Amino acid sequence: MSLLTVFLAAGPIASAGGAIGAGLAAVGAGIGIGQIGKGAVEAIARQPEASNDIRGNMILTAALVEGAALFAIIVGFLAMVL
């Protein structure tokens, strides 16, 4: 069996894997950002005087999670296309 035949046979499988991976990355990021927000709200409820520091850290952490998720989604889309 030639290498081209193996590559063409794996094409639909790679596309499905890329789509599933992109979807899992989006779901994982949503859950992660929800947990970050939950923790921040609980922390602000315990210490209202530290709300500005907690809010700033929450936004920074959510942005880092969002960036990692965007990278994972792009990799999933590239797996579908290439």
HUURGI-V696914 format. One record per pair of residues at least 12 apart in sequence whose C-alpha atoms are under 10 Angstrom apart, sorted by the first residue. I is the first residue (numbers start at 1). GAP is how many residues later the second one is. Records with the same first field share a line. If there is no record, write none. Layout:
I = GAP  GAP
This chain:
11 = 68  69  70  71
12 = 68
13 = 66  67
14 = 62  64  65  66  67  68
15 = 61  62  63  64  65  66  67
16 = 60  63  64
17 = 59  60  62  63
18 = 54  55  56  57  58  59  60  61  62  63
19 = 54  56  57  58  59  60  61
20 = 53  56  57  60
21 = 51  52  53  54  55  56  58  59
22 = 47  48  49  50  51  52  53  54  55  56  57  58
23 = 49  50  53  54
24 = 45  48  49  52
25 = 41  43  44  45  46  47  48  49  51
26 = 40  43  44  46  47
27 = 42
28 = 37  41
29 = 33  36  37  38  39  40  41  43
30 = 32  35  36  39
32 = 29  30  33  34  37
33 = 25  26  28  29  30  31  32  33
34 = 28
35 = 27
36 = 21  22  23  25  26  29
37 = 18  21  22  24  25
38 = 20
39 = 15  19
40 = 14  15  16  17  18  19
41 = 13  14  17
43 = 12
